Each structure stands twice: as structure tokens, then as C-alpha cells.
Amino acid sequence: MSRHRSPRSRHVRTRSWRNAVPADRRSLTIGLVAFASGALVLLSAALVAGPTDEPSPIAAGVVEPAPAGPAPTLPEVGAPSARPEVPAPAAPGSGAGSTPPTAKKPASGGGSPARSGAGTKLAQTNCAKRASDAAGLSRALATAAPGDRICATGSMGGSRLQVTRSGTAAAPIVLIGDGNTTVKGITVEASHVVVDGFNSVGAQAPGILMEGNNITMQNNKVSRPTGGDHDGLRFFGNNLKILNNRISDIDPAGSGAHADCMQTFQNDTPSSKNVLISGNRCERVDNMCLMAEGPGDLGDGGAGEGESSNWTFSNNYCDTNASQALMIEAVQNVTVTGNNIVGKVDKAFAFDIGSTGAKVASNKVAPGIGYEVGMDSSSRTGYQGPAVGGGP
């Protein structure tokens, strides 16, 4: 079941989810001193060296600040005989006495989020299986075993990529597209899985669904999901990484659906701990960049089980049109840092229903956005960041 509000509403609860490089410069100075009394020549050399930091340029010349928490680590998946586990993101702010930098509201700028190196595109090497059409990909997925690298190229003929077999901590299953490998949606209902380099076009929403533990979703593209709430990506589970994906053209086309770039909720689905969402771009999104509801949210039939906590939302670009870019409800210890918020929103980030322990720092907020942080009284414990500008 689902309950919808208008795109400019405060929030919605939705349950229908299945429908520089440094440069070294060295100079050598040679001095010649002649002594007239003995024709003695002394040759001396002094080496003067000093590195200079020259950040690599990114789109539109904007360099975003690095995340406040630990930088995400890309799982380097090797040959079938040696595949390390995709590491879980560390709990944000878990270090003793950790305090984020003083939050500011800098001038707005366009451009891409900074890339920390995590989520770098995987190469189609050491592939246990290869597929160039939907039938081949289906066969490869049906027999996927821990440690397999499955490489896919070309169009998959309008089929949805569905992963239901799990890897292991030491040997995840890795699916690698070529960056333009086209599918009609991505579903992972398994654990210890990496999906990299696919293009989800016109999928039955959500464009990407993640449900399980230790899943990495990186370097994928989602555009024009249809049906249901038209959501771009939904996630449920622990130790999830959502890195460097591009989700665009999320438009309910007059249906009244509450179309978000990314969403999670919890009553009949798993809660989510240790979630890293970094380096993604949400472009031309009708509603929110992230709509998140933890198990403490009492709306729509109960509080659910477990706890949603320890999330980092960093270096993302959010072009959205709801009352806020992020709506966080009943999720604890959320770190929000280095994001670029544009679009027609009243506030950038909203925390509600006991979303305690939030940390907000070093985000870019476009002119015209009323205030950076909205928060209710139940979420203020442990908050670090700019002054609260109003309600969530």
C-alpha cells in the first residue's frame, strides 16, 4: 500500500516497492668559486625541491570537499582464486571524540561531485563468464557462484538484470557492464554482490532495487523509470554502498506518484545499517534526492523491527523539486557532507522522528533555498552542524 502527497509536501511514506597529482620540481644551482692564490676551484650544488598541490580539474571547475567520514574503499576484485570481500562502510563519526568541521553555507555552484577514488570503473578482465545478449546473461546469472566475475556487453534486449544468488565475504559475485550495457532495470535480492557499469532505461520502478547485505552498486545509470512511484533506486539491508551512479529524468508524468531519486522505508522490509551513498548525481528529479524512513517511523502500519543507523551521504549532486532534498526519518547517526544541493527546494536537509546524532558539514546550497537544515525537537540530541533554520 502507499500514501502519496504532492511533490512539494514535507514528506511521503511509500510501501509499494515491488510494483595533485603533486609535481616535483627540482633545480640545480652550481656555484664556481676561484681562489686567485692557488687556482683552486670549488664546485657546489644545491638541490631545491618542493612539491606543489595541483588538484585535478572536474566538471565545471568545481572541486567538492572530501567526505567527513572515512573515504569509501573500492573492492578490488581479482581472479576467481583471490577475491577479497567488499568492505563495509565504517560507522560515520565512530571515532572517539570525532567532530566534523564547522559547517558553513557556501555559495552555490554547479558541476559534479568530487570523486574520492572509490567506485572506479571495474575492467572487464578475469571474467569467469561473458554475455552479449539477454539469454547469455540469464544463463550466467542462473549458475553464478561465489567469486564469479560476469562481464556483459551490448543491449540485453529489454530484460531486467536480476541477481538472486549470493557470493561470500571472501568471494563476492561481480557483474560488470561496459558502461553502456543496457538493461530494463536492475534487481539484487542477494548478499555479497557488486554491480558495475550498467544502464537501466525505462524500467518498471524502481530502476534499481537492492535488498540484502554487503551489496555495492556503482557506476550505473538510471533514466526514466515508470510505474509505481517512479523511484530511481531503492535499498534495504546492511553494509550497502551506492557509489558514482547517475539517476536522471525521474518524472511521474502527471500520475501524482511521489518520484524520488533514492528511497528506503521499513516495516515489511529490512532496516539498513552502515550505508554509504557517495559521488552520485540525481538530475531532473521530480521529488527528493533521498527519502529515508527507519523502523522508528510509526506511519503506515507500525514501527518495524531493527534499527537504521550509521549512514554517510557525501559528495552527491541533488537537482530536485520537493520541499527538501533529503528527508531523514527515524534514522540515527547520519553524516551529510560535501553535497551540492540545487533545484526548487525550501530547505536542503530535514531530520525528523528521532533522527539523532546527525552531522552536517561543508555542503553547497544554492541561493534561494530558505535554510540548510530543518529538524524537529526529537532529533536534536547529538546534532553537529549549522544552526537549525526551521522545522523538517
N, C-alpha and C positions, 0 to 999 in steps of 0.2 A: 504494500500500500504506500501511498505517497501523499504528502501535503505540500502544496505549492503556494508560493507568494509571488508577487510581482518582482521583476528583476531589481527594482530599486528598494525592495524591502530589506529589513535588517538582516534576516537570515531565513533559511528554509531547512526543513528536515525531510529527507528523501529516503525512502526504503526500497523503491522499485529498482533494484540494481542489475538484475539479470536481464529484464525486458531490454740584467738584463743581461737579457743574457749579458753578464759582465764582460767588458772588453779590456784586456790588459794592454797597457801602452808602456813600452819600455824605451828609454833614450839613454844613449851612452855619451858621456861627456869626457873628452880626453884633454888633459892639460899637459903642456910641454913646458918644463922649466929648465932653462940653461944657466948654468953657473959659469961665468966668464973665467974664473980662476982655474978650472980643471976640465972644461968641456964635458962636464958630467950632465947627462940628460935623465931626467926623472919623468916617467910616463905613469900617470894615474888615471883611473877610470872610475866614474861613479854611476851607479845604476839607479835611476829614479823610476820607480814603478808605482802606479796607483790605479786600482780598478774604479770604473765608473758604472753606476747602475743606469741602464737604459731599458726601461720596460718595453716589452713588445707591444706594438700598436694593436688595438682591437677595433671592431666596427665602430664607426663614427668617432673614433679617437677617445672613447670613454674607457677608463680603467677603473673597475669597481674595486672596493676594498675586499680583502680576503675575509672568509668566514671567521666569526669569533671563536667557534669551536675548532676541533681538530680537522685538518683537511681530509676529505674523503680519500680512501685508498682504492685504486683500481685493482681488482683481482687479475693477476697476470696468469692467464690460463694457458698452460703449456700442452705438450703432447699427452696422449692418454695415460702415459706412465707416471706423470707428475703434474698434478693439478691441485694447487692449494685452494683452500676454502675462500669463498668470498667473505672478507671480514665484515663483521657487524659494525655499524657506526657507533662510536663511543657516545655515552650519555652526555649531552651538552651540559656544560657547567659542572661536570662531575669532579673536577679537580678541587683540592682543598683550597678554600678561600678564593675561588675564581670569581672575578668581577669583570664584566665586559667594559670596553672603553666607554667614555662618556658619550651618550647618544646626542646626535645633532640632527637638524633638519636642513641638509644641504640643498643647494639649488638643484633643480631638476635637470636631467639630461637624457638624451636618447641613447641608443646603442645597445650593445649586447652585454650580458653579464660576463664578468671575468671568468676564465676557466682556470681551475687550480691544477689541472693535470689529470684529475680523476675523471673517469668516463671517457678516456681517449679511445677512439675508434679501434676495435679489435680487427686484426688482419685475418683474412680467410686462409690460414695456414694450419697445418697439422690436423686437417679435417678428417674425422672418422667417417663421415657421410657427407655427400653433396646432393643438392636438389636444385633442379632448374624449372620445375613445374609443380603444380599443386599435388599431383599424385605422388611424386617423388618425395615431397616434403611430408606428406601424410604418412608414407611408409617409414621414413626416417624417425618421425616422432613416435610412431607406434612401437618401435623397437628400441627407443633411446635408452641407454644405460648410463649409470654414473660415470662421469669422465668423458662422455662423448662430446665432440665439437661437431655441430651440424651446420654446414655452410650452404646458404641459399642465394640464388641469383635470379633476376628477372621477375616477371609477374606471376603470382600464384593463382591467377585465374579467378579472382573474386572470392577466394576461400579465406576463412578465418584461421589464423595460426593458433592452435590450441595445444597447450602443454599440460599434460596430466601425470607425467612420470617424473619422479624426483631424483635429483642427484644426491650426493652426500656432502658432508662438511669438507672432506678432503678432495672430493671429485664432483663438482657441480656439473650439471648438463648445460652446455653453452650453445646458443643458437646465434649465428652471425649472418646478417644480411649484408649486402654490398653498399648500403646507404640508400638505395632506391628499390630494394626488393619489396614489391607491393603486395599487400595482403588486405583483406577486408576485415580488419580487427585483429587484436592480439589478446588471448586469454592464457594466463598462467594460474592453474589451480594445483600447485605442487610446491615443493621446497628445494632449496639449493639449485636455483636456476638463474642463468644470465641470458638476457635477450638484448641484442645489439644490432642496430643498423637496418631496421625495417620501417616501412612506410605504410601506415594504416590509413586507408582512404575510404570514406563513405561507409564506415562500419555501423552495424547496429550498436547503439551506445551501450556501454562505454567503449570508446575507441580502443582503450587498453584496460584490462582487468587484471589485477594482481591479488591473489589470495593464497597465502602460505607464509613460510618463514625463509629468511635468507634468500630473497629474490633481488636481483639487480636488473633494472630496466634503464637502458642508456642508449643515447644517440639514435632514438627513434623519432619518427614524425607521425603526427595525428592530424587529420584535417576532415572537417565536415561529417562528424558522426551524426547519426539520425536516430529518431525514435526515443521513447522513454524520456529521460531528462536531457538527452543530447550531451551528456558529460564526456569530456575528453579522456580522463583517466580516473579509475577508482582503485583504491588499495586497502587491503586488510591483512594484518599479520605483523610479525615481529622481525626486526633486523632487515628492513627494506631500504633499498637505495633507488632513487629516481633521479637520474643524472643526465643533464645535457640533452633533454628531449625538447622537441618543438611541437607545440599543440596550438592549432590555429583554426579560425573560422568556426567557432562554436556558436551556432545560431539556431534557436528553436523555430525559426521561420514562421512566427506568428502563432505557434501552437500553445504558448503560455508556459512551456516547460522551463524549469529552473536550470539553465545550462551553465555548468561550471567547467573551468579548465581541469581542476583536480578535486576529488571529493572522497571522503570516507565517513562512515557512520557506524554505530554499534548498538545493536540489540540482538539480532539473529545472525550477526557476522562477528568475526574475531576482533578483539581490541588490538591496538597497534602500539608496540614499544620499539624504541630505537629506530627511528625513521629519519633518513637523510634525503632531503629534497634540495638539489643544488644545481645551478647552471642551466635551468630550464627556461624556455620562452613561452609565455602564454600571450598570443596575439589575436586581436579581434575576437574577444570572448564576451558574450552577451552578459554574463553574470560575474561570478567571483573567480579569482585565481585559485584559491583553496577554500573549500568548505569542509570543516572537520568537526565531528561530534564524537566525543568519547562516551564511555559507559555511564558516566555520571549525569548525562543529559536525560532528563526524565520525560522528554517529549515522545509522542507517538508510541506509547505502549510499554514503557519500562526502562530501567536504567541499564540493563545488560550486565555482563559479567566482565571481570578482569579490570585492567587499567590501561589507558592510553597515555603514554608519557615518553619523555626524553626524545624530542624531535628537534632537528635543525632544519630551518628553511633559509637558505643562503644563496646569494648571487643569482637570484631569479629575476626575470623581466616580466612584469604583470601589466598588461593592457586590458583592463576590464571595465565593467559598467554597472556594478551593483552599488550598494551603499558603502561597501568596504571591499578591499582586495582580498583580505584574509579574514575569515570568521572562525575563531577557535573556541569551541565549547567543550568544557569538561575534559580538557587535555592538559596535563601538567608538564612543567619544565620544557617549554618550547622556546628555542632560541631563534630569533629573527634578525638576520644581519646581512648587510651588503646588497639588499634588493633594490630594484628600480621600479617604482610604482607610478604608472601614468594612467590615463583614462578618466572617465567621469565617475569618480567615487567621492563620497563625503569624507571618508577617513581611510587611512591606509590599512591599519590592523585593529581588529576587535577581539577582545578576550572576555569570555562570559562563562557563567555557571561553574565556578571553581577552577578556572584555568590558572592555577597558582604557579609561582616560580618562573614566570616568563622573563625573558631577557631580550631587549630590543636595542639595536645599535647600528649606526653607520649606514642607514638606508637613504636612498634618494626618493624624495616625494615631490611630485610635480606641483607647480603653482596652481592654485585654485582648489586643491584638496584641503578641506577645512582643518583637519588636525591629523597627526600621525597615529596616535594610539587612543582607542576607546576601550573602556574597561568598567565592569561592574564591581561592586564592593566585595563580592565573594572571590574575586580573582587577584586581589591586590597583595596578598601575602607573598613575600619573596620577589616581588616585581623589581626589575632593574631596567631603567631606560628613560626616555624623555617623559616630561610631565604628561599625565593623562589629560587629554583635551576634552573629554566628554564621555558619554555612555557608549556601550558597544553597539 
